[in-house]
Amino acid sequence: MRKAERPLGVNEIAAELGCSERTVRRLYKNGTLPAYKAGGRTSPIRMDRKALAQLKKKRGAV
């Protein structure tokens, strides 16, 4: 899988949004962040690059 197609992890999402990893986890838990778990209940949070771009556009960050 090319880097441009690879889903982003929590630290990458936080860097793109300019917030902390804790904030990303809170936004995910509240349902505000269009992310997903990569497997089971304890698996890491992932987010597609396209979904992140749409979120940033919606928030006026782009």
Secondary structure, 3 states (H helix, E strand, C coil): CCCCCCCECHHHHHHHHCCCHHHHHHHHHHCCCCCEECCCCCCCEEECHHHHHHHHHHHCCC
